């Protein structure tokens, strides 16, 4: 089962406690169907839980018969989908009239009269998400979206989602809108926004999963940065040491090694003996204390004398 289906199944466990909440969620379920006209109300989903939820709540509130038709995928049984519809055209027209809609209106918009109070906003959004929403697995990417068939309706949803977050969650969430193959996608890509949004809708477990994945990803990224930093430092150390060994070898070939000052000659000999040691490690091989900065200056003099950059 996909993360999106698991999230919807969790949302479907929420039981509307008041008629106002039931009405708001039913309105969200209906309004964001792929087809919401006087002759057809239907949508398709991969979530059996969402299909059953639609049938239960819409029947409970409107008294209409709802059909759920299983549609097997030709490619894979794992991609089974369900077409959910209200088969009676008279019921479709009656339901639209019940919520203040008719086919005379050119543009489908959210009728705020069907969402009685601010506390009902999450229920409405929950219904909308169950009908037209989806969410990616957080291990893959942070992405939650609503696929809306009409532009003005998508703009209404964007504003209402932002308003709900401000009123209920107490923080600003600003969804974005894009167009994809003729549909308008209202989406969130920030992990904190998605997590808070799911909590607001009633999917606390899905929200927690996103936060846990984020913590693991941050830890993994931090570990990778530390490893990369250590590797870079090691590469730098080895590259510098190789130049120093090359310089010492060049001084020997020119017969200049024995003319080096005592401290430089001693430094060169220790470097030759411990070619892979870091500056800090080299300092420990001297009989008298030598600081890293002093040792670095000595080695720089040796490479300069050999004419190696």
SERO-4910 file (N, C-alpha, C, O; in steps of 0.05 Angstrom, whole numbers):
BEGIN
 pado doro    nc1    nc2    nc3   cac1   cac2   cac3    cc1    cc2    cc3    oc1    oc2    oc3
  Unk    A     17    -24      0      0      0      0     18     25      0     37     26     15
  Unk    A     11     44    -17     27     69    -19     23     86      6      4     83     21
  Unk    A     42    105     10     40    123     33     15    140     31      2    146     51
  Unk    A      7    147      6    -17    163      2    -42    148     11    -59    159     24
  Unk    A    -43    122      3    -66    105     11    -67    101     41    -88    101     53
  Unk    A    -43     98     54    -42     94     83    -52    120     97    -66    118    117
  Unk    A    -44    143     86    -53    168     97    -83    171     96    -96    180    115
  Unk    A    -94    164     73   -123    166     69   -138    147     87   -159    153     98
  Unk    A   -127    123     91   -139    104    109   -140    115    137   -159    111    152
  Unk    A   -118    128    145   -118    140    172   -138    162    175   -152    164    195
  Unk    A   -140    179    154   -160    201    155   -188    190    156   -206    203    169
  Unk    A   -193    167    144   -220    156    144   -229    145    171   -252    138    175
  Unk    A   -210    143    190   -217    134    217   -230    156    234   -241    151    255
  Unk    A   -228    181    224   -239    204    238   -269    203    235   -280    202    213
  Unk    A   -283    204    258   -313    203    258   -324    231    263   -319    242    284
  Unk    A   -340    243    244   -352    269    249   -370    268    273   -388    252    275
  Unk    A   -364    286    293   -379    285    318   -404    303    317   -423    299    333
  Unk    A   -404    322    299   -427    340    297   -437    341    268   -421    336    250
  Unk    A   -462    348    264   -473    349    237   -458    370    220   -456    367    196
  Unk    A   -448    392    233   -434    412    218   -408    401    206   -401    408    183
  Unk    A   -394    384    222   -370    372    211   -376    352    189   -362    351    169
  Unk    A   -398    337    192   -406    318    171   -412    333    145   -404    325    124
  Unk    A   -427    355    148   -435    370    124   -410    381    110   -408    380     85
  Unk    A   -391    392    125   -367    404    113   -351    383     99   -341    388     77
  Unk    A   -348    359    111   -332    339     98   -346    328     73   -333    323     53
  Unk    A   -371    323     75   -387    314     52   -385    334     29   -382    326      6
  Unk    A   -386    359     36   -384    380     15   -356    379      2   -354    381    -23
  Unk    A   -335    375     18   -308    373      7   -306    348    -11   -293    349    -32
  Unk    A   -317    326     -2   -317    301    -18   -330    305    -45   -320    297    -66
  Unk    A   -353    318    -45   -369    322    -70   -357    343    -88   -355    338   -112
  Unk    A   -351    366    -77   -342    389    -94   -317    382   -110   -314    393   -132
  Unk    A   -300    366    -99   -274    361   -112   -274    334   -127   -253    323   -134
  Unk    A   -298    323   -132   -299    300   -150   -290    309   -178   -291    332   -185
  Unk    A   -280    290   -193   -272    296   -220   -296    306   -236   -292    324   -253
  Unk    A   -319    295   -231   -344    305   -244   -364    312   -223   -371    296   -206
  Unk    A   -373    337   -223   -393    346   -204   -413    364   -219   -412    388   -218
  Unk    A   -432    350   -233   -452    364   -249   -479    354   -242   -482    336   -225
  Unk    A   -500    366   -254   -527    358   -248   -533    330   -259   -552    317   -250
  Unk    A   -516    320   -277   -521    293   -288   -500    272   -279   -505    248   -283
  Unk    A   -478    282   -268   -457    262   -260   -441    272   -236   -431    295   -236
  Unk    A   -438    255   -216   -420    260   -194   -403    235   -191   -414    213   -185
  Unk    A   -377    237   -197   -360    214   -196   -331    222   -193   -323    244   -200
  Unk    A   -315    203   -184   -286    206   -183   -273    178   -182   -287    159   -176
  Unk    A   -248    177   -187   -233    152   -187   -211    153   -166   -197    174   -163
  Unk    A   -207    132   -151   -186    131   -130   -173    104   -128   -185     84   -135
  Unk    A   -149    104   -118   -135     79   -112   -140     70    -84   -133     47    -76
  Unk    A   -153     87    -68   -158     81    -40   -186     70    -35   -206     84    -39
  Unk    A   -187     45    -28   -213     33    -22   -225     47      3   -250     50      5
  Unk    A   -208     55     22   -218     68     46   -232     95     39   -253    101     50
  Unk    A   -220    110     20   -232    135     11   -258    130     -3   -278    145      0
  Unk    A   -259    109    -20   -284    102    -34   -306     95    -14   -329    105    -17
  Unk    A   -300     79      6   -320     71     26   -328     95     43   -352     98     50
  Unk    A   -309    112     49   -315    136     65   -335    154     49   -354    164     61
  Unk    A   -330    158     24   -348    174      7   -376    162      8   -396    177     12
  Unk    A   -378    136      3   -404    123      3   -418    126     29   -442    132     30
  Unk    A   -404    121     51   -417    122     77   -427    150     85   -450    153     93
  Unk    A   -409    170     81   -417    197     90   -437    210     71   -456    223     80
  Unk    A   -433    207     45   -452    219     26   -480    206     29   -500    221     28
  Unk    A   -481    180     33   -507    167     37   -519    176     63   -543    181     64
  Unk    A   -503    178     84   -513    186    110   -525    215    109   -546    220    121
  Unk    A   -511    233     94   -520    261     95   -541    267     73   -559    283     78
  Unk    A   -540    254     50   -558    261     28   -579    240     23   -599    245     10
  Unk    A   -575    215     33   -594    194     27   -591    182      0   -609    167     -9
  Unk    A   -570    189    -15   -567    180    -42   -552    153    -43   -537    146    -25
  Unk    A   -558    138    -63   -544    112    -68   -517    118    -81   -516    134   -100
  Unk    A   -496    106    -71   -469    109    -82   -459     82    -92   -461     62    -78
  Unk    A   -448     81   -116   -437     56   -127   -406     58   -127   -395     79   -133
  Unk    A   -394     35   -121   -365     33   -122   -358     10   -142   -365    -13   -137
  Unk    A   -345     18   -163   -339     -2   -184   -309     -7   -185   -293     12   -187
  Unk    A   -301    -32   -182   -272    -39   -182   -262    -40   -211   -274    -52   -228
  Unk    A   -240    -26   -215   -228    -25   -242   -200    -37   -241   -182    -25   -230
  Unk    A   -197    -61   -252   -170    -74   -252   -152    -63   -273   -161    -58   -296
  Unk    A   -128    -58   -266   -108    -48   -285    -99    -70   -303    -95    -93   -294
  Unk    A    -95    -64   -328    -85    -84   -347    -56    -91   -341    -48   -114   -345
  Unk    A    -41    -72   -331    -12    -76   -326     -7    -91   -300      9   -110   -299
  Unk    A    -21    -83   -278    -14    -95   -252    -38    -94   -234    -52    -73   -232
  Unk    A    -43   -116   -219    -65   -116   -200    -59    -97   -177    -78    -89   -163
  Unk    A    -34    -90   -173    -27    -71   -151    -38    -43   -157    -40    -27   -138
  Unk    A    -45    -37   -182    -55    -11   -189    -85    -11   -191    -97      5   -207
  Unk    A    -99    -28   -176   -128    -28   -176   -139     -1   -169   -130     12   -150
  Unk    A   -160      7   -184   -173     33   -178   -203     28   -174   -214      7   -182
  Unk    A   -215     48   -162   -244     46   -156   -258     71   -167   -250     93   -161
  Unk    A   -278     66   -184   -294     89   -193   -318     91   -174   -333     72   -170
  Unk    A   -320    115   -163   -342    120   -143   -361    139   -156   -353    160   -166
  Unk    A   -387    133   -157   -406    150   -170   -433    149   -157   -440    130   -143
  Unk    A   -449    170   -163   -477    170   -156   -492    165   -182   -494    183   -199
  Unk    A   -503    141   -185   -514    133   -211   -540    147   -220   -546    148   -244
  Unk    A   -555    157   -201   -580    169   -207   -577    199   -213   -568    214   -196
  Unk    A   -584    207   -238   -580    235   -246   -598    254   -229   -589    277   -223
  Unk    A   -621    245   -221   -638    262   -204   -625    267   -177   -627    289   -166
  Unk    A   -612    246   -166   -597    250   -141   -574    270   -144   -569    286   -126
  Unk    A   -561    269   -167   -538    287   -172   -548    316   -172   -536    334   -159
  Unk    A   -571    321   -186   -582    348   -187   -591    357   -159   -586    380   -151
  Unk    A   -604    339   -145   -614    346   -118   -591    352    -99   -593    371    -83
  Unk    A   -569    337   -101   -546    342    -83   -534    369    -90   -526    384    -71
  Unk    A   -531    376   -115   -519    401   -122   -537    424   -112   -527    445   -103
  Unk    A   -563    421   -115   -581    442   -105   -579    444    -74   -581    466    -63
  Unk    A   -576    421    -61   -573    420    -32   -550    437    -22   -551    450     -1
  Unk    A   -528    438    -38   -504    453    -31   -502    479    -45   -481    493    -45
  Unk    A   -523    487    -59   -524    514    -71   -510    516    -98   -500    537   -105
  Unk    A   -510    494   -113   -497    495   -140   -518    487   -161   -536    472   -156
  Unk    A   -514    499   -185   -530    491   -208   -514    494   -233   -493    507   -233
  Unk    A   -523    482   -255   -508    482   -280   -509    509   -295   -497    512   -316
  Unk    A   -524    528   -284   -525    554   -297   -499    570   -292   -492    588   -307
  Unk    A   -485    563   -270   -460    577   -263   -438    566   -281   -435    542   -284
  Unk    A   -423    585   -294   -401    577   -312   -377    567   -297   -361    551   -307
  Unk    A   -373    576   -272   -349    569   -257   -356    556   -230   -373    566   -216
  Unk    A   -344    534   -224   -348    521   -199   -331    534   -178   -306    535   -181
  Unk    A   -343    543   -156   -329    556   -134   -337    544   -108   -357    530   -106
  Unk    A   -321    549    -87   -328    539    -60   -350    557    -49   -348    581    -48
  Unk    A   -372    544    -40   -394    558    -27   -389    558      3   -394    537     16
  Unk    A   -380    580     14   -372    580     42   -395    576     61   -391    570     84
  Unk    A   -419    579     51   -443    575     68   -445    546     77   -458    540     97
  Unk    A   -432    528     63   -432    499     70   -411    492     91   -410    469    100
  Unk    A   -394    511     98   -374    506    118   -380    525    141   -370    547    143
  Unk    A   -397    516    159   -409    533    179   -390    550    195   -392    574    196
  Unk    A   -370    537    208   -352    551    227   -323    545    219   -318    527    204
  Unk    A   -305    562    230   -277    558    224   -267    530    232   -250    518    219
  Unk    A   -278    519    254   -270    493    263   -278    471    244   -269    448    246
  Unk    A   -296    477    225   -304    458    205   -286    457    180   -288    439    163
  Unk    A   -268    476    178   -250    478    155   -233    453    151   -231    443    128
  Unk    A   -221    442    172   -205    418    168   -222    394    157   -212    379    141
  Unk    A   -247    392    166   -264    371    156   -269    374    126   -269    354    112
  Unk    A   -273    399    117   -277    404     89   -252    396     73   -254    383     52
  Unk    A   -229    405     83   -204    398     69   -198    368     69   -187    358     50
  Unk    A   -206    355     91   -203    326     92   -219    313     70   -209    295     57
  Unk    A   -243    322     67   -260    311     45   -248    316     18   -247    298      1
  Unk    A   -238    340     14   -225    347    -12   -201    329    -17   -196    320    -39
  Unk    A   -185    325      4   -160    309      1   -167    280     -6   -154    267    -23
  Unk    A   -188    269      7   -196    242      2   -205    238    -27   -201    216    -39
  Unk    A   -217    258    -38   -227    257    -66   -206    262    -87   -203    247   -106
  Unk    A   -190    284    -83   -172    292   -105   -143    296    -96   -127    305   -111
  Unk    A   -137    288    -71   -110    292    -61    -92    268    -63   -101    245    -67
  Unk    A    -66    273    -59    -47    251    -58    -22    262    -44    -18    286    -43
  Unk    A     -5    244    -34     20    252    -21     41    232    -28     36    207    -28
  Unk    A     65    241    -33     88    224    -40     99    212    -14     97    224      8
  Unk    A    112    189    -17    126    177      6    149    196     14    164    204     -4
  Unk    A    152    203     39    172    222     47    201    213     41    219    229     39
  Unk    A    205    186     40    231    177     33    240    185      5    263    187     -2
  Unk    A    219    190    -12    224    198    -40    226    228    -43    245    239    -54
  Unk    A    205    241    -34    204    271    -35    182    281    -17    164    266     -9
  Unk    A    183    306    -11    162    319      5    143    333    -15    150    353    -26
  Unk    A    119    321    -18    101    332    -38     72    323    -31     66    299    -31
  Unk    A     55    343    -26     26    338    -22     11    355    -42     18    378    -46
  Unk    A     -9    343    -55    -23    359    -75    -53    352    -77    -62    330    -68
  Unk    A    -68    371    -88    -96    368    -95    -98    372   -125    -88    392   -135
  Unk    A   -110    354   -139   -114    356   -168   -142    366   -173   -161    352   -170
  Unk    A   -144    391   -182   -169    405   -185   -175    411   -214   -158    420   -229
  Unk    A   -200    406   -223   -206    409   -252   -211    438   -261   -210    443   -285
  Unk    A   -216    456   -242   -222    484   -250   -203    504   -237   -196    501   -213
  Unk    A   -196    525   -252   -176    544   -242   -186    560   -218   -172    562   -198
  Unk    A   -211    571   -220   -221    587   -198   -225    570   -173   -221    580   -150
  Unk    A   -233    545   -177   -236    527   -154   -209    522   -141   -208    520   -116
  Unk    A   -189    519   -157   -162    514   -146   -152    539   -130   -139    536   -109
  Unk    A   -159    563   -140   -151    587   -125   -166    589    -99   -155    598    -79
  Unk    A   -192    582   -100   -208    582    -75   -196    562    -55   -193    569    -31
  Unk    A   -188    539    -64   -176    519    -46   -150    528    -34   -145    524    -11
  Unk    A   -134    541    -51   -108    551    -41   -112    571    -18    -99    570      2
  Unk    A   -131    590    -22   -136    610     -2   -148    598     23   -140    605     45
  Unk    A   -166    579     20   -179    566     43   -159    549     59   -160    549     83
  Unk    A   -141    536     45   -120    520     59   -102    538     75    -95    531     98
  Unk    A    -94    560     64    -77    579     78    -92    591    103    -81    594    124
  Unk    A   -118    597     98   -134    608    120   -138    588    143   -136    595    166
  Unk    A   -142    563    135   -146    542    155   -121    538    172   -123    535    196
  Unk    A    -98    538    159    -73    535    174    -69    558    193    -60    554    216
  Unk    A    -76    582    185    -72    605    202    -91    604    226    -84    610    248
  Unk    A   -116    596    220   -137    595    242   -134    572    260   -136    574    285
  Unk    A   -128    548    249   -129    523    265   -101    516    275    -97    509    298
  Unk    A    -81    517    257    -54    508    264    -38    531    276    -17    527    289
  Unk    A    -47    556    271    -33    579    282     -7    586    268     10    599    280
  Unk    A     -3    578    244     21    584    229     14    588    199     -5    577    189
  Unk    A     31    603    186     26    609    158     35    586    140     58    577    142
  Unk    A     17    577    123     24    557    103     14    568     76    -10    574     74
  Unk    A     31    570     57     24    582     31     27    562      9     49    558     -2
  Unk    A      5    548      1      6    529    -21     12    543    -48      8    567    -50
  Unk    A     22    528    -67     27    539    -93      8    525   -113     -4    505   -107
  Unk    A      5    537   -137    -12    526   -158      4    523   -183     19    541   -191
  Unk    A      1    500   -197     13    497   -223     -7    482   -241    -26    471   -231
  Unk    A     -1    482   -266    -19    468   -286     -5    443   -296     18    443   -303
  Unk    A    -21    421   -295     -9    396   -305    -30    381   -322    -51    372   -312
  Unk    A    -25    380   -348    -42    365   -366    -72    373   -363    -89    355   -362
  Unk    A    -77    399   -362   -105    408   -362   -117    410   -334   -140    419   -332
  Unk    A   -103    401   -314   -114    403   -286    -97    424   -271    -74    430   -278
  Unk    A   -108    434   -249    -95    454   -233    -86    440   -207   -102    429   -192
  Unk    A    -60    441   -201    -49    427   -179    -43    446   -156    -26    464   -159
  Unk    A    -57    443   -134    -51    459   -110    -33    442    -93    -40    420    -85
  Unk    A     -9    452    -87     11    434    -74     27    447    -52     30    471    -50
  Unk    A     39    430    -36     57    437    -15     83    420    -18     81    397    -25
  Unk    A    106    433    -14    131    418    -17    149    420      8    170    407      9
  Unk    A    141    437     26    157    440     51    149    419     71    125    416     77
  Unk    A    168    404     81    162    381     99    147    390    124    129    377    133
  Unk    A    155    413    136    141    423    160    112    431    153     94    425    169
  Unk    A    108    443    130     81    451    122     63    426    118     41    426    127
  Unk    A     74    406    105     59    382    100     53    368    126     30    358    130
  Unk    A     72    366    143     68    353    169     46    366    185     28    353    196
  Unk    A     47    393    187     27    408    202     -1    405    188    -21    403    202
  Unk    A     -1    405    162    -26    403    147    -39    377    152    -63    376    156
  Unk    A    -24    355    152    -35    329    157    -45    326    185    -66    314    190
  Unk    A    -31    338    204    -40    337    232    -67    352    234    -85    343    248
  Unk    A    -69    374    220    -94    390    220   -117    374    209   -140    377    218
  Unk    A   -112    358    188   -133    342    176   -140    318    192   -162    307    189
  Unk    A   -122    309    210   -128    286    227   -111    262    221   -118    240    230
  Unk    A    -89    266    207    -70    243    201    -45    247    217    -23    252    206
  Unk    A    -47    244    243    -24    249    261     -1    228    256     22    235    257
  Unk    A     -9    203    250     12    183    246     28    189    220     52    186    220
  Unk    A     14    197    199     28    204    174     46    228    178     68    229    168
  Unk    A     36    247    194     52    270    201     77    263    215     99    273    210
  Unk    A     74    244    235     97    235    250    117    220    232    141    223    236
  Unk    A    107    205    213    125    190    195    142    210    179    166    205    175
  Unk    A    130    232    170    145    252    155    167    264    172    190    268    163
  Unk    A    160    270    197    180    282    215    203    263    221    226    271    222
  Unk    A    196    237    225    217    217    230    236    214    206    260    212    209
  Unk    A    224    213    182    241    211    158    259    236    155    282    233    147
  Unk    A    248    259    161    264    283    159    287    282    179    310    290    172
  Unk    A    282    273    203    304    271    223    326    252    213    349    258    215
  Unk    A    317    229    202    337    209    192    352    221    168    376    217    166
  Unk    A    338    235    150    351    247    127    372    268    136    394    269    126
  Unk    A    364    284    156    382    305    166    407    292    178    429    302    174
  Unk    A    403    271    193    425    257    206    443    245    185    468    246    187
  Unk    A    431    233    164    447    220    142    462    242    127    486    238    120
  Unk    A    449    264    122    463    286    108    486    297    124    507    304    113
  Unk    A    481    300    150    502    310    168    526    290    168    549    298    167
  Unk    A    520    264    169    541    244    169    557    245    143    581    242    142
  Unk    A    542    247    120    555    249     94    573    273     92    595    272     81
  Unk    A    564    296    103    580    320    102    606    316    118    628    325    109
  Unk    A    603    303    141    627    298    158    647    280    144    671    284    145
  Unk    A    636    259    131    653    240    116    667    254     93    691    251     89
  Unk    A    652    270     78    663    284     55    684    304     64    705    307     51
  Unk    A    679    317     88    698    336     98    724    321    106    746    331    100
  Unk    A    721    298    119    745    283    127    760    273    103    785    274    102
  Unk    A    746    264     82    759    255     58    774    278     44    796    274     34
  Unk    A    761    301     44    774    325     31    799    332     46    819    339     34
  Unk    A    797    331     73    821    338     89    843    318     85    867    325     84
  Unk    A    835    292     83    855    271     79    868    274     52    893    272     49
  Unk    A    852    280     31    863    285      4    883    308      4    904    307     -8
  Unk    A    875    329     19    892    353     20    918    346     35    940    355     26
  Unk    A    916    331     57    940    323     72    958    306     55    983    311     55
  Unk    A    947    286     41    964    268     25    976    283      2   1000    278     -5
  Unk    A    962    302    -11    972    317    -33    995    335    -24   1016    337    -37
  Unk    A    992    348     -1   1013    365     10   1037    349     18   1060    357     12
  Unk    A   1033    325     30   1055    308     38   1070    298     14   1095    296     15
  Unk    A   1056    292     -8   1069    283    -32   1088    304    -44   1110    298    -53
  Unk    A   1079    329    -43   1096    351    -52   1121    354    -35   1142    360    -45
  Unk    A   1117    351     -9   1139    353     10   1160    331      5   1184    336      5
  Unk    A   1150    306      1   1168    284     -4   1183    289    -30   1207    283    -32
  Unk    A   1169    299    -50   1181    304    -76   1203    326    -73   1224    324    -86
  Unk    A   1198    346    -57   1217    368    -53   1242    357    -39   1265    364    -47
  Unk    A   1238    340    -19   1261    329     -5   1278    311    -24   1302    313    -23
  Unk    A   1264    295    -40   1278    278    -60   1294    296    -79   1317    289    -87
  Unk    A   1283    318    -88   1296    336   -107   1321    348    -94   1341    351   -107
  Unk    A   1319    356    -68   1342    368    -54   1364    347    -51   1388    354    -53
  Unk    A   1357    322    -47   1377    301    -45   1391    297    -72   1416    294    -74
  Unk    A   1375    297    -94   1387    293   -120   1406    316   -128   1425    311   -142
  Unk    A   1400    340   -118   1417    363   -124   1441    365   -105   1458    383   -108
  Unk    A   1442    348    -85   1463    349    -65   1460    372    -45   1479    379    -32
  Unk    A   1435    382    -43   1431    405    -24   1420    396      3   1418    412     21
  Unk    A   1413    370      5   1401    361     29   1419    364     54   1410    374     75
  Unk    A   1445    357     51   1463    358     74   1470    387     82   1481    391    103
  Unk    A   1464    406     64   1469    434     71   1446    448     85   1448    471     93
  Unk    A   1424    433     89   1401    445    102   1407    451    131   1423    437    144
  Unk    A   1395    473    142   1398    478    171   1388    453    186   1372    438    176
  Unk    A   1398    450    210   1392    427    226   1362    421    230   1353    399    226
  Unk    A   1347    443    236   1319    439    241   1304    430    215   1285    415    217
  Unk    A   1313    441    192   1300    433    167   1308    405    159   1291    390    149
  Unk    A   1333    398    164   1342    371    157   1327    350    174   1319    329    165
  Unk    A   1325    357    200   1310    338    218   1281    336    210   1270    314    210
  Unk    A   1269    358    202   1241    358    193   1238    341    168   1219    325    166
  Unk    A   1257    344    150   1256    329    125   1258    299    130   1244    282    118
  Unk    A   1276    292    148   1280    263    154   1255    251    167   1247    228    161
  Unk    A   1242    266    185   1218    256    198   1195    254    177   1179    235    178
  Unk    A   1194    273    159   1173    272    139   1177    247    121   1158    234    113
  Unk    A   1202    242    113   1208    218     97   1201    193    112   1191    174     99
  Unk    A   1205    192    137   1200    168    153   1170    163    157   1161    140    158
  Unk    A   1155    185    158   1126    183    162   1111    199    140   1100    220    145
  Unk    A   1111    188    116   1100    202     93   1070    207     94   1060    226     81
  Unk    A   1055    191    109   1026    194    109   1016    208    134    992    212    138
  Unk    A   1034    217    152   1026    229    177   1016    258    172   1026    272    155
  Unk    A    997    266    188    988    293    188   1007    311    203   1025    301    217
  Unk    A   1004    337    201   1021    356    215   1020    351    245   1040    351    259
  Unk    A    996    346    255    993    341    284   1008    316    292   1020    315    314
  Unk    A   1007    295    276   1021    270    282   1051    274    280   1066    264    296
  Unk    A   1060    289    260   1089    294    256   1101    308    280   1124    303    288
  Unk    A   1085    326    292   1096    342    315   1104    323    338   1121    330    354
  Unk    A   1091    300    340   1096    282    363   1122    267    360   1131    254    379
  Unk    A   1134    267    335   1158    252    330   1184    268    336   1206    257    333
  Unk    A   1181    293    344   1205    309    350   1212    306    379   1195    303    397
  Unk    A   1238    307    385   1248    305    413   1239    329    429   1233    327    453
  Unk    A   1240    352    417   1232    377    430   1205    386    418   1199    380    394
  Unk    A   1189    399    434   1162    407    425   1164    425    401   1179    444    400
  Unk    A   1147    419    381   1145    435    356   1115    440    351   1099    421    351
  Unk    A   1107    465    347   1079    471    341   1073    465    312   1091    463    296
  Unk    A   1047    462    306   1039    456    279   1046    479    260   1054    475    238
  Unk    A   1044    504    270   1050    527    253   1080    528    247   1088    534    224
  Unk    A   1097    522    267   1126    521    262   1133    500    243   1150    504    225
  Unk    A   1121    476    246   1127    454    228   1118    460    200   1132    453    181
  Unk    A   1095    473    198   1085    480    171   1104    499    157   1108    497    133
  Unk    A   1115    518    172   1134    538    161   1159    524    152   1170    530    130
  Unk    A   1169    505    167   1193    490    160   1189    475    134   1206    476    116
  Unk    A   1166    461    132   1161    445    108   1157    463     83   1164    456     61
  Unk    A   1145    487     88   1142    506     66   1169    516     56   1173    519     32
  Unk    A   1188    520     74   1215    528     66   1228    507     49   1242    513     29
  Unk    A   1224    481     57   1236    459     42   1225    458     14   1240    455     -5
  Unk    A   1199    460     10   1187    460    -17   1195    484    -33   1199    482    -57
  Unk    A   1198    508    -19   1207    532    -33   1236    529    -44   1242    537    -66
  Unk    A   1252    517    -27   1281    514    -34   1283    494    -58   1301    497    -75
  Unk    A   1265    475    -59   1265    456    -81   1251    467   -106   1252    454   -128
  Unk    A   1238    490   -103   1224    502   -126   1199    488   -134   1191    488   -157
  Unk    A   1186    476   -114   1160    462   -119   1137    478   -108   1137    486    -84
  Unk    A   1117    483   -125   1094    499   -116   1072    481   -105   1051    491    -97
***
